[in-house]
C-alpha cells in the first residue's frame, strides 16, 4: 500500500476532544494547585489558582453550550439539551454578570488572590492551546512502519 507524505485532513474538534481538554484541565489544575500550596504554604493561593483553572473550564463549557445551540445546521434536529428553555440572548449576558458578581465577591472578601487567579486562568488557556497544537501535530506524524518499513528504495 503506497503511503503519502501529504498531511491528512483534520477532523473537526468533537465532544470527545473537549472532554479530554476538561480532563487535562482537571489534573493539571490539581497538580499545579498542590505545587502552589507546597511552594507558598498558603491555602488561599492554592484555592485562587484552582479557581482560575475552574473559571477557564466553566467559560469553555459555556462557550461550548453557545456554539452547540447557535451554530447548528438548519436541517439538524431540534436541540433537546438541558438548557433549551433558556434563550441564548439571556444566557450570554447572564453568564458574564454571574462571573463578574462571583469574582467581585470573592476578591472583595479575600477568598481569592486576583493575581494568582489570573495565573490559573492563563494556565487553563495554555492547556487548551497545548491540546490543540498536539492534535494538529499528531495528524502530521507518520507511523514508524510508514517511514522505515514501507519505504521503497
ROMARTI-471155 format. One record per atom (N, C-alpha, C, O): residue in three letters; atom name; x, y, z. Coordinates in nm, 2 decimals, decimal comma. Example, Ala and Ser with C-alpha at 12.3 -4.5 7.8 and 13.67 -1.06 7.14 Angstrom:
{ala N {1,32 -0,57 0,78}}
{ala CA {1,23 -0,45 0,78}}
{ala C {1,32 -0,33 0,78}}
{ala O {1,42 -0,33 0,85}}
{ser N {1,28 -0,22 0,71}}
{ser CA {1,37 -0,11 0,71}}
{ser C {1,29 0,00 0,79}}
{ser O {1,34 0,11 0,80}}
//
This chain:
{unk N {0,08 -0,12 0,00}}
{unk CA {0,00 0,00 0,00}}
{unk C {0,09 0,12 0,00}}
{unk O {0,17 0,14 0,09}}
{unk N {0,08 0,21 -0,10}}
{unk CA {0,16 0,32 -0,11}}
{unk C {0,12 0,42 0,00}}
{unk O {0,01 0,44 0,03}}
{unk N {0,22 0,49 0,05}}
{unk CA {0,19 0,59 0,16}}
{unk C {0,21 0,73 0,10}}
{unk O {0,29 0,75 0,00}}
{unk N {0,15 0,82 0,15}}
{unk CA {0,15 0,96 0,11}}
{unk C {0,21 1,04 0,22}}
{unk O {0,18 1,02 0,34}}
{unk N {0,30 1,14 0,18}}
{unk CA {0,35 1,23 0,28}}
{unk C {0,27 1,35 0,29}}
{unk O {0,30 1,44 0,37}}
{unk N {0,16 1,36 0,22}}
{unk CA {0,07 1,47 0,23}}
{unk C {0,00 1,47 0,37}}
{unk O {-0,04 1,36 0,41}}
{unk N {-0,02 1,58 0,43}}
{unk CA {-0,08 1,58 0,56}}
{unk C {-0,23 1,54 0,55}}
{unk O {-0,29 1,57 0,45}}
{unk N {-0,27 1,46 0,64}}
{unk CA {-0,41 1,42 0,64}}
{unk C {-0,50 1,54 0,69}}
{unk O {-0,46 1,62 0,76}}
{unk N {-0,62 1,54 0,64}}
{unk CA {-0,72 1,65 0,68}}
{unk C {-0,76 1,62 0,82}}
{unk O {-0,80 1,51 0,86}}
{unk N {-0,77 1,73 0,90}}
{unk CA {-0,81 1,72 1,04}}
{unk C {-0,96 1,70 1,05}}
{unk O {-1,04 1,77 0,98}}
{unk N {-1,00 1,62 1,14}}
{unk CA {-1,14 1,60 1,17}}
{unk C {-1,18 1,72 1,26}}
{unk O {-1,10 1,77 1,33}}
{unk N {-1,31 1,76 1,25}}
{unk CA {-1,35 1,87 1,34}}
{unk C {-1,33 1,83 1,49}}
{unk O {-1,34 1,72 1,53}}
{unk N {-1,31 1,93 1,57}}
{unk CA {-1,30 1,91 1,71}}
{unk C {-1,43 1,87 1,77}}
{unk O {-1,53 1,94 1,75}}
{unk N {-1,44 1,76 1,83}}
{unk CA {-1,57 1,70 1,87}}
{unk C {-1,58 1,70 2,02}}
{unk O {-1,49 1,75 2,09}}
{unk N {-1,69 1,64 2,07}}
{unk CA {-1,72 1,64 2,21}}
{unk C {-1,61 1,56 2,29}}
{unk O {-1,58 1,59 2,40}}
{unk N {-1,56 1,45 2,23}}
{unk CA {-1,46 1,37 2,29}}
{unk C {-1,33 1,45 2,31}}
{unk O {-1,26 1,44 2,41}}
{unk N {-1,30 1,54 2,21}}
{unk CA {-1,18 1,62 2,23}}
{unk C {-1,20 1,72 2,34}}
{unk O {-1,11 1,74 2,42}}
{unk N {-1,32 1,78 2,35}}
{unk CA {-1,35 1,87 2,46}}
{unk C {-1,35 1,80 2,59}}
{unk O {-1,30 1,86 2,69}}
{unk N {-1,39 1,68 2,60}}
{unk CA {-1,39 1,60 2,73}}
{unk C {-1,24 1,58 2,77}}
{unk O {-1,21 1,59 2,89}}
{unk N {-1,16 1,55 2,67}}
{unk CA {-1,01 1,54 2,70}}
{unk C {-0,95 1,67 2,75}}
{unk O {-0,86 1,67 2,84}}
{unk N {-1,00 1,78 2,70}}
{unk CA {-0,95 1,91 2,75}}
{unk C {-0,99 1,93 2,89}}
{unk O {-0,91 1,97 2,97}}
{unk N {-1,12 1,90 2,92}}
{unk CA {-1,16 1,92 3,06}}
{unk C {-1,09 1,83 3,15}}
{unk O {-1,05 1,87 3,26}}
{unk N {-1,06 1,71 3,11}}
{unk CA {-0,99 1,61 3,20}}
{unk C {-0,84 1,66 3,22}}
{unk O {-0,79 1,66 3,33}}
{unk N {-0,78 1,71 3,11}}
{unk CA {-0,64 1,77 3,13}}
{unk C {-0,64 1,89 3,22}}
{unk O {-0,55 1,91 3,30}}
{unk N {-0,74 1,98 3,20}}
{unk CA {-0,75 2,09 3,29}}
{unk C {-0,77 2,05 3,43}}
{unk O {-0,71 2,11 3,52}}
{unk N {-0,84 1,94 3,46}}
{unk CA {-0,86 1,90 3,59}}
{unk C {-0,74 1,85 3,66}}
{unk O {-0,70 1,89 3,77}}
{unk N {-0,67 1,75 3,59}}
{unk CA {-0,55 1,70 3,66}}
{unk C {-0,44 1,81 3,66}}
{unk O {-0,36 1,81 3,76}}
{unk N {-0,43 1,89 3,56}}
{unk CA {-0,32 2,00 3,56}}
{unk C {-0,35 2,10 3,67}}
{unk O {-0,26 2,14 3,74}}
{unk N {-0,48 2,13 3,69}}
{unk CA {-0,52 2,22 3,80}}
{unk C {-0,49 2,16 3,93}}
{unk O {-0,44 2,24 4,02}}
{unk N {-0,52 2,03 3,95}}
{unk CA {-0,49 1,97 4,08}}
{unk C {-0,34 1,97 4,11}}
{unk O {-0,30 2,01 4,22}}
{unk N {-0,26 1,93 4,01}}
{unk CA {-0,12 1,92 4,03}}
{unk C {-0,06 2,06 4,06}}
{unk O {0,02 2,08 4,15}}
{unk N {-0,10 2,16 3,98}}
{unk CA {-0,04 2,30 3,99}}
{unk C {-0,09 2,36 4,12}}
{unk O {-0,02 2,44 4,18}}
{unk N {-0,22 2,33 4,16}}
{unk CA {-0,26 2,39 4,29}}
{unk C {-0,19 2,33 4,41}}
{unk O {-0,15 2,40 4,50}}
{unk N {-0,16 2,20 4,40}}
{unk CA {-0,08 2,13 4,50}}
{unk C {0,06 2,19 4,51}}
{unk O {0,12 2,22 4,61}}
{unk N {0,12 2,22 4,39}}
{unk CA {0,25 2,28 4,38}}
{unk C {0,25 2,42 4,44}}
{unk O {0,35 2,46 4,50}}
{unk N {0,15 2,49 4,41}}
{unk CA {0,13 2,63 4,46}}
{unk C {0,12 2,63 4,61}}
{unk O {0,18 2,71 4,68}}
{unk N {0,05 2,53 4,66}}
{unk CA {0,04 2,52 4,81}}
{unk C {0,17 2,48 4,87}}
{unk O {0,21 2,53 4,97}}
{unk N {0,24 2,39 4,80}}
{unk CA {0,37 2,34 4,85}}
{unk C {0,47 2,46 4,85}}
{unk O {0,55 2,47 4,94}}
{unk N {0,47 2,54 4,75}}
{unk CA {0,57 2,65 4,74}}
{unk C {0,54 2,76 4,84}}
{unk O {0,63 2,82 4,90}}
{unk N {0,41 2,80 4,86}}
{unk CA {0,38 2,91 4,94}}
{unk C {0,32 2,88 5,07}}
{unk O {0,30 2,97 5,16}}
{unk N {0,28 2,75 5,10}}
{unk CA {0,22 2,71 5,22}}
{unk C {0,10 2,80 5,25}}
{unk O {0,08 2,84 5,37}}
{unk N {0,02 2,82 5,15}}
{unk CA {-0,10 2,91 5,17}}
{unk C {-0,22 2,85 5,09}}
{unk O {-0,22 2,83 4,97}}
{unk N {-0,32 2,82 5,17}}
{unk CA {-0,44 2,77 5,11}}
{unk C {-0,51 2,87 5,02}}
{unk O {-0,56 2,83 4,91}}
{unk N {-0,52 3,00 5,06}}
{unk CA {-0,58 3,09 4,96}}
{unk C {-0,51 3,10 4,83}}
{unk O {-0,58 3,12 4,72}}
{unk N {-0,38 3,08 4,82}}
{unk CA {-0,31 3,08 4,69}}
{unk C {-0,35 2,96 4,61}}
{unk O {-0,37 2,97 4,49}}
{unk N {-0,35 2,84 4,68}}
{unk CA {-0,39 2,72 4,61}}
{unk C {-0,53 2,73 4,56}}
{unk O {-0,56 2,69 4,45}}
{unk N {-0,62 2,78 4,64}}
{unk CA {-0,76 2,79 4,60}}
{unk C {-0,78 2,89 4,49}}
{unk O {-0,86 2,87 4,40}}
{unk N {-0,70 3,00 4,49}}
{unk CA {-0,71 3,10 4,39}}
{unk C {-0,66 3,04 4,26}}
{unk O {-0,73 3,07 4,15}}
{unk N {-0,55 2,96 4,26}}
{unk CA {-0,51 2,90 4,13}}
{unk C {-0,61 2,80 4,08}}
{unk O {-0,64 2,80 3,96}}
{unk N {-0,66 2,72 4,17}}
{unk CA {-0,77 2,62 4,13}}
{unk C {-0,89 2,70 4,08}}
{unk O {-0,96 2,65 3,99}}
{unk N {-0,93 2,81 4,14}}
{unk CA {-1,04 2,89 4,09}}
{unk C {-1,02 2,94 3,95}}
{unk O {-1,11 2,95 3,87}}
{unk N {-0,90 2,98 3,93}}
{unk CA {-0,87 3,03 3,79}}
{unk C {-0,88 2,92 3,69}}
{unk O {-0,94 2,94 3,58}}
{unk N {-0,83 2,80 3,72}}
{unk CA {-0,85 2,69 3,63}}
{unk C {-0,99 2,65 3,61}}
{unk O {-1,04 2,63 3,50}}
{unk N {-1,07 2,65 3,72}}
{unk CA {-1,21 2,63 3,72}}
{unk C {-1,29 2,73 3,64}}
{unk O {-1,38 2,69 3,56}}
{unk N {-1,25 2,86 3,65}}
{unk CA {-1,31 2,96 3,57}}
{unk C {-1,29 2,94 3,42}}
{unk O {-1,38 2,95 3,34}}
{unk N {-1,17 2,90 3,39}}
{unk CA {-1,14 2,88 3,25}}
{unk C {-1,22 2,76 3,19}}
{unk O {-1,27 2,77 3,08}}
{unk N {-1,23 2,66 3,27}}
{unk CA {-1,31 2,54 3,23}}
{unk C {-1,46 2,57 3,22}}
{unk O {-1,53 2,53 3,12}}
{unk N {-1,51 2,65 3,31}}
{unk CA {-1,65 2,69 3,31}}
{unk C {-1,68 2,78 3,19}}
{unk O {-1,79 2,77 3,12}}
{unk N {-1,59 2,87 3,16}}
{unk CA {-1,61 2,96 3,04}}
{unk C {-1,60 2,88 2,91}}
{unk O {-1,67 2,91 2,82}}
{unk N {-1,51 2,78 2,91}}
{unk CA {-1,51 2,70 2,79}}
{unk C {-1,64 2,62 2,77}}
{unk O {-1,69 2,61 2,66}}
{unk N {-1,69 2,57 2,88}}
{unk CA {-1,82 2,49 2,88}}
{unk C {-1,93 2,58 2,83}}
{unk O {-2,02 2,54 2,75}}
{unk N {-1,94 2,71 2,88}}
{unk CA {-2,04 2,80 2,84}}
{unk C {-2,03 2,83 2,69}}
{unk O {-2,13 2,85 2,62}}
{unk N {-1,91 2,84 2,64}}
{unk CA {-1,88 2,87 2,50}}
{unk C {-1,93 2,75 2,42}}
{unk O {-1,98 2,76 2,31}}
{unk N {-1,90 2,63 2,47}}
{unk CA {-1,94 2,50 2,40}}
{unk C {-2,10 2,50 2,39}}
{unk O {-2,15 2,46 2,29}}
{unk N {-2,16 2,53 2,50}}
{unk CA {-2,31 2,54 2,50}}
{unk C {-2,36 2,64 2,40}}
{unk O {-2,45 2,61 2,32}}
{unk N {-2,30 2,76 2,39}}
{unk CA {-2,35 2,86 2,30}}
{unk C {-2,33 2,81 2,16}}
{unk O {-2,42 2,82 2,07}}
{unk N {-2,21 2,76 2,13}}
{unk CA {-2,18 2,71 1,99}}
{unk C {-2,27 2,60 1,95}}
{unk O {-2,32 2,59 1,84}}
{unk N {-2,29 2,51 2,04}}
{unk CA {-2,38 2,39 2,01}}
{unk C {-2,52 2,44 1,98}}
{unk O {-2,59 2,38 1,89}}
{unk N {-2,57 2,54 2,04}}
{unk CA {-2,70 2,59 2,02}}
{unk C {-2,71 2,69 1,90}}
{unk O {-2,81 2,68 1,83}}
{unk N {-2,62 2,78 1,89}}
{unk CA {-2,63 2,88 1,79}}
{unk C {-2,58 2,85 1,65}}
{unk O {-2,63 2,90 1,55}}
{unk N {-2,48 2,76 1,64}}
{unk CA {-2,42 2,73 1,51}}
{unk C {-2,46 2,59 1,46}}
{unk O {-2,37 2,52 1,40}}
{unk N {-2,58 2,54 1,49}}
{unk CA {-2,62 2,41 1,44}}
{unk C {-2,67 2,43 1,29}}
{unk O {-2,71 2,54 1,25}}
{unk N {-2,65 2,33 1,21}}
{unk CA {-2,70 2,33 1,07}}
{unk C {-2,86 2,35 1,08}}
{unk O {-2,92 2,30 1,17}}
{unk N {-2,91 2,41 0,98}}
{unk CA {-3,06 2,44 0,98}}
{unk C {-3,14 2,31 0,97}}
{unk O {-3,25 2,30 1,02}}
{unk N {-3,08 2,21 0,90}}
{unk CA {-3,15 2,08 0,89}}
{unk C {-3,13 1,98 1,00}}
{unk O {-3,18 1,87 1,00}}
{unk N {-3,06 2,03 1,11}}
{unk CA {-3,03 1,94 1,22}}
{unk C {-3,16 1,93 1,31}}
{unk O {-3,24 2,02 1,30}}
{unk N {-3,17 1,82 1,38}}
{unk CA {-3,29 1,80 1,46}}
{unk C {-3,29 1,91 1,57}}
{unk O {-3,19 1,97 1,61}}
{unk N {-3,41 1,94 1,62}}
{unk CA {-3,43 2,04 1,73}}
{unk C {-3,34 2,01 1,85}}
{unk O {-3,32 1,89 1,89}}
{unk N {-3,28 2,11 1,91}}
{unk CA {-3,20 2,10 2,02}}
{unk C {-3,28 2,05 2,14}}
{unk O {-3,38 2,11 2,17}}
{unk N {-3,23 1,95 2,21}}
{unk CA {-3,30 1,89 2,33}}
{unk C {-3,22 1,89 2,45}}
{unk O {-3,24 1,81 2,54}}
{unk N {-3,12 1,98 2,47}}
{unk CA {-3,03 1,99 2,59}}
{unk C {-3,11 2,04 2,71}}
{unk O {-3,22 2,09 2,70}}
{unk N {-3,04 2,03 2,82}}
{unk CA {-3,10 2,08 2,95}}
{unk C {-3,13 2,22 2,95}}
{unk O {-3,21 2,27 3,02}}
{unk N {-3,06 2,30 2,86}}
{unk CA {-3,07 2,44 2,86}}
{unk C {-3,15 2,50 2,75}}
{unk O {-3,15 2,62 2,72}}
{unk N {-3,24 2,41 2,69}}
{unk CA {-3,31 2,45 2,57}}
{unk C {-3,42 2,56 2,60}}
{unk O {-3,46 2,64 2,51}}
{unk N {-3,46 2,57 2,73}}
{unk CA {-3,56 2,67 2,76}}
{unk C {-3,50 2,81 2,79}}
{unk O {-3,58 2,91 2,79}}
{unk N {-3,37 2,82 2,80}}
{unk CA {-3,31 2,95 2,82}}
{unk C {-3,27 3,01 2,69}}
{unk O {-3,19 2,95 2,62}}
{unk N {-3,32 3,12 2,65}}
{unk CA {-3,28 3,18 2,53}}
{unk C {-3,13 3,22 2,53}}
{unk O {-3,08 3,26 2,63}}
{unk N {-3,07 3,21 2,41}}
{unk CA {-2,93 3,25 2,40}}
{unk C {-2,90 3,39 2,44}}
{unk O {-2,80 3,43 2,50}}
{unk N {-3,00 3,48 2,40}}
{unk CA {-2,98 3,62 2,43}}
{unk C {-2,99 3,65 2,58}}
{unk O {-2,94 3,76 2,62}}
{unk N {-3,04 3,56 2,66}}
{unk CA {-3,04 3,57 2,80}}
{unk C {-2,92 3,51 2,86}}
{unk O {-2,86 3,56 2,96}}
{unk N {-2,88 3,39 2,80}}
{unk CA {-2,77 3,32 2,86}}
{unk C {-2,63 3,39 2,86}}
{unk O {-2,56 3,39 2,95}}
{unk N {-2,60 3,46 2,74}}
{unk CA {-2,47 3,53 2,73}}
{unk C {-2,46 3,64 2,83}}
{unk O {-2,36 3,64 2,91}}
{unk N {-2,55 3,74 2,84}}
{unk CA {-2,53 3,84 2,94}}
{unk C {-2,53 3,79 3,09}}
{unk O {-2,45 3,83 3,17}}
{unk N {-2,62 3,69 3,11}}
{unk CA {-2,63 3,63 3,25}}
{unk C {-2,50 3,56 3,29}}
{unk O {-2,46 3,57 3,40}}
{unk N {-2,43 3,50 3,19}}
{unk CA {-2,30 3,44 3,22}}
{unk C {-2,20 3,54 3,27}}
{unk O {-2,13 3,52 3,37}}
{unk N {-2,19 3,65 3,20}}
{unk CA {-2,09 3,75 3,23}}
{unk C {-2,13 3,82 3,36}}
{unk O {-2,04 3,86 3,44}}
{unk N {-2,25 3,85 3,38}}
{unk CA {-2,30 3,91 3,51}}
{unk C {-2,27 3,82 3,63}}
{unk O {-2,22 3,87 3,73}}
{unk N {-2,30 3,69 3,61}}
{unk CA {-2,27 3,60 3,72}}
{unk C {-2,12 3,58 3,75}}
{unk O {-2,08 3,59 3,87}}
{unk N {-2,04 3,57 3,65}}
{unk CA {-1,89 3,56 3,67}}
{unk C {-1,84 3,69 3,73}}
{unk O {-1,76 3,68 3,83}}
{unk N {-1,89 3,81 3,69}}
{unk CA {-1,84 3,93 3,75}}
{unk C {-1,88 3,94 3,89}}
{unk O {-1,80 3,99 3,98}}
{unk N {-2,01 3,91 3,92}}
{unk CA {-2,05 3,91 4,06}}
{unk C {-1,98 3,82 4,15}}
{unk O {-1,94 3,85 4,26}}
{unk N {-1,96 3,69 4,11}}
{unk CA {-1,88 3,60 4,19}}
{unk C {-1,74 3,64 4,21}}
{unk O {-1,68 3,63 4,32}}
{unk N {-1,67 3,69 4,10}}
{unk CA {-1,53 3,73 4,12}}
{unk C {-1,52 3,85 4,21}}
{unk O {-1,43 3,86 4,29}}
{unk N {-1,62 3,95 4,19}}
{unk CA {-1,62 4,07 4,28}}
{unk C {-1,63 4,03 4,43}}
{unk O {-1,56 4,08 4,51}}
{unk N {-1,73 3,94 4,45}}
{unk CA {-1,75 3,89 4,59}}
{unk C {-1,63 3,82 4,65}}
{unk O {-1,58 3,85 4,76}}
{unk N {-1,57 3,73 4,57}}
{unk CA {-1,45 3,65 4,61}}
{unk C {-1,33 3,74 4,64}}
{unk O {-1,26 3,72 4,73}}
{unk N {-1,31 3,84 4,55}}
{unk CA {-1,19 3,93 4,57}}
{unk C {-1,22 4,02 4,68}}
{unk O {-1,13 4,04 4,76}}
{unk N {-1,34 4,08 4,69}}
{unk CA {-1,37 4,18 4,80}}
{unk C {-1,35 4,11 4,94}}
{unk O {-1,31 4,18 5,03}}
{unk N {-1,39 3,99 4,95}}
{unk CA {-1,39 3,92 5,08}}
{unk C {-1,26 3,84 5,10}}
{unk O {-1,25 3,77 5,20}}
{unk N {-1,16 3,85 5,01}}
{unk CA {-1,03 3,79 5,03}}
{unk C {-1,03 3,64 5,02}}
{unk O {-0,94 3,57 5,07}}
{unk N {-1,13 3,59 4,95}}
{unk CA {-1,14 3,44 4,93}}
{unk C {-1,03 3,40 4,82}}
{unk O {-0,97 3,29 4,84}}
{unk N {-1,01 3,48 4,72}}
{unk CA {-0,91 3,45 4,62}}
{unk C {-0,82 3,57 4,60}}
{unk O {-0,86 3,69 4,62}}
{unk N {-0,70 3,54 4,56}}
{unk CA {-0,60 3,65 4,53}}
{unk C {-0,61 3,67 4,38}}
{unk O {-0,59 3,57 4,30}}
{unk N {-0,64 3,79 4,33}}
{unk CA {-0,67 3,81 4,19}}
{unk C {-0,55 3,78 4,10}}
{unk O {-0,57 3,72 3,99}}
{unk N {-0,43 3,81 4,14}}
{unk CA {-0,31 3,78 4,05}}
{unk C {-0,30 3,62 4,04}}
{unk O {-0,27 3,58 3,92}}
{unk N {-0,31 3,55 4,14}}
{unk CA {-0,30 3,40 4,13}}
{unk C {-0,41 3,34 4,06}}
{unk O {-0,39 3,25 3,98}}
{unk N {-0,53 3,40 4,08}}
{unk CA {-0,65 3,35 4,00}}
{unk C {-0,62 3,38 3,85}}
{unk O {-0,66 3,29 3,77}}
{unk N {-0,57 3,49 3,81}}
{unk CA {-0,54 3,52 3,67}}
{unk C {-0,43 3,42 3,62}}
{unk O {-0,44 3,38 3,50}}
{unk N {-0,33 3,38 3,70}}
{unk CA {-0,24 3,28 3,66}}
{unk C {-0,31 3,15 3,63}}
{unk O {-0,27 3,07 3,54}}
{unk N {-0,40 3,11 3,72}}
{unk CA {-0,48 2,99 3,70}}
{unk C {-0,56 2,99 3,57}}
{unk O {-0,57 2,89 3,49}}
{unk N {-0,62 3,11 3,54}}
{unk CA {-0,70 3,12 3,42}}
{unk C {-0,61 3,11 3,30}}
{unk O {-0,65 3,05 3,20}}
{unk N {-0,49 3,18 3,30}}
{unk CA {-0,40 3,17 3,19}}
{unk C {-0,35 3,02 3,17}}
{unk O {-0,33 2,98 3,06}}
{unk N {-0,33 2,95 3,28}}
{unk CA {-0,29 2,81 3,27}}
{unk C {-0,39 2,73 3,20}}
{unk O {-0,36 2,64 3,13}}
{unk N {-0,52 2,76 3,23}}
{unk CA {-0,63 2,69 3,16}}
{unk C {-0,62 2,71 3,01}}
{unk O {-0,64 2,62 2,93}}
{unk N {-0,59 2,84 2,97}}
{unk CA {-0,58 2,87 2,83}}
{unk C {-0,46 2,80 2,76}}
{unk O {-0,46 2,76 2,65}}
{unk N {-0,35 2,78 2,84}}
{unk CA {-0,23 2,71 2,80}}
{unk C {-0,26 2,56 2,77}}
{unk O {-0,22 2,51 2,68}}
{unk N {-0,35 2,51 2,86}}
{unk CA {-0,39 2,37 2,84}}
{unk C {-0,47 2,35 2,71}}
{unk O {-0,44 2,26 2,64}}
{unk N {-0,56 2,44 2,69}}
{unk CA {-0,64 2,44 2,56}}
{unk C {-0,54 2,45 2,44}}
{unk O {-0,55 2,37 2,35}}
{unk N {-0,45 2,55 2,44}}
{unk CA {-0,36 2,57 2,33}}
{unk C {-0,27 2,44 2,31}}
{unk O {-0,25 2,40 2,20}}
{unk N {-0,22 2,39 2,42}}
{unk CA {-0,13 2,27 2,41}}
{unk C {-0,21 2,15 2,35}}
{unk O {-0,15 2,08 2,27}}
{unk N {-0,33 2,13 2,39}}
{unk CA {-0,41 2,02 2,34}}
{unk C {-0,44 2,04 2,19}}
{unk O {-0,43 1,94 2,11}}
{unk N {-0,47 2,16 2,15}}
{unk CA {-0,50 2,19 2,00}}
{unk C {-0,37 2,17 1,92}}
{unk O {-0,38 2,11 1,81}}
{unk N {-0,26 2,22 1,97}}
{unk CA {-0,13 2,20 1,90}}
{unk C {-0,10 2,06 1,89}}
{unk O {-0,05 2,01 1,79}}
{unk N {-0,11 1,98 2,00}}
{unk CA {-0,09 1,84 2,00}}
{unk C {-0,18 1,77 1,90}}
{unk O {-0,13 1,67 1,83}}
{unk N {-0,30 1,81 1,89}}
{unk CA {-0,40 1,75 1,80}}
{unk C {-0,35 1,77 1,65}}
{unk O {-0,36 1,68 1,57}}
{unk N {-0,31 1,89 1,62}}
{unk CA {-0,26 1,92 1,49}}
{unk C {-0,13 1,85 1,46}}
{unk O {-0,12 1,79 1,35}}
{unk N {-0,04 1,85 1,55}}
{unk CA {0,09 1,78 1,52}}
{unk C {0,07 1,63 1,51}}
{unk O {0,14 1,56 1,43}}
{unk N {-0,02 1,57 1,59}}
{unk CA {-0,05 1,43 1,58}}
{unk C {-0,10 1,38 1,45}}
{unk O {-0,07 1,27 1,41}}
{unk N {-0,17 1,47 1,38}}
{unk CA {-0,22 1,43 1,25}}
{unk C {-0,12 1,44 1,14}}
{unk O {-0,14 1,38 1,03}}
{unk N {-0,01 1,50 1,17}}
{unk CA {0,10 1,51 1,07}}
{unk C {0,21 1,41 1,09}}
{unk O {0,30 1,39 1,01}}
{unk N {0,21 1,33 1,20}}
{unk CA {0,31 1,24 1,23}}
{unk C {0,28 1,11 1,15}}
{unk O {0,17 1,06 1,14}}
{unk N {0,39 1,06 1,09}}
{unk CA {0,38 0,93 1,01}}
{unk C {0,42 0,82 1,10}}
{unk O {0,51 0,84 1,19}}
{unk N {0,37 0,70 1,08}}
{unk CA {0,40 0,59 1,17}}
{unk C {0,54 0,54 1,14}}
{unk O {0,60 0,57 1,03}}
{unk N {0,60 0,46 1,23}}
{unk CA {0,73 0,40 1,21}}
{unk C {0,72 0,31 1,09}}
{unk O {0,82 0,31 1,01}}
{unk N {0,62 0,24 1,07}}
{unk CA {0,60 0,15 0,95}}
{unk C {0,61 0,23 0,83}}
{unk O {0,68 0,19 0,73}}
{unk N {0,54 0,34 0,82}}
{unk CA {0,53 0,42 0,70}}
{unk C {0,67 0,48 0,67}}
{unk O {0,71 0,49 0,55}}
{unk N {0,75 0,52 0,77}}
{unk CA {0,87 0,58 0,75}}
{unk C {0,98 0,49 0,72}}
{unk O {1,06 0,51 0,62}}
{unk N {0,99 0,37 0,79}}
{unk CA {1,11 0,29 0,78}}
{unk C {1,08 0,16 0,70}}
{unk O {1,17 0,11 0,63}}
{unk N {0,97 0,09 0,72}}
{unk CA {0,94 -0,04 0,67}}
{unk C {0,89 -0,04 0,53}}
{unk O {0,93 -0,11 0,44}}
{unk N {0,79 0,05 0,50}}
{unk CA {0,72 0,05 0,38}}
{unk C {0,79 0,14 0,27}}
{unk O {0,74 0,16 0,16}}
{unk N {0,91 0,19 0,31}}
{unk CA {0,99 0,27 0,22}}
{unk C {1,03 0,19 0,10}}
{unk O {1,09 0,09 0,12}}
{unk N {1,01 0,24 -0,02}}
{unk CA {1,06 0,18 -0,14}}
{unk C {1,19 0,25 -0,18}}
{unk O {1,19 0,36 -0,23}}
{unk N {1,30 0,18 -0,17}}
{unk CA {1,43 0,24 -0,21}}
{unk C {1,47 0,19 -0,34}}
{unk O {1,58 0,23 -0,39}}
//
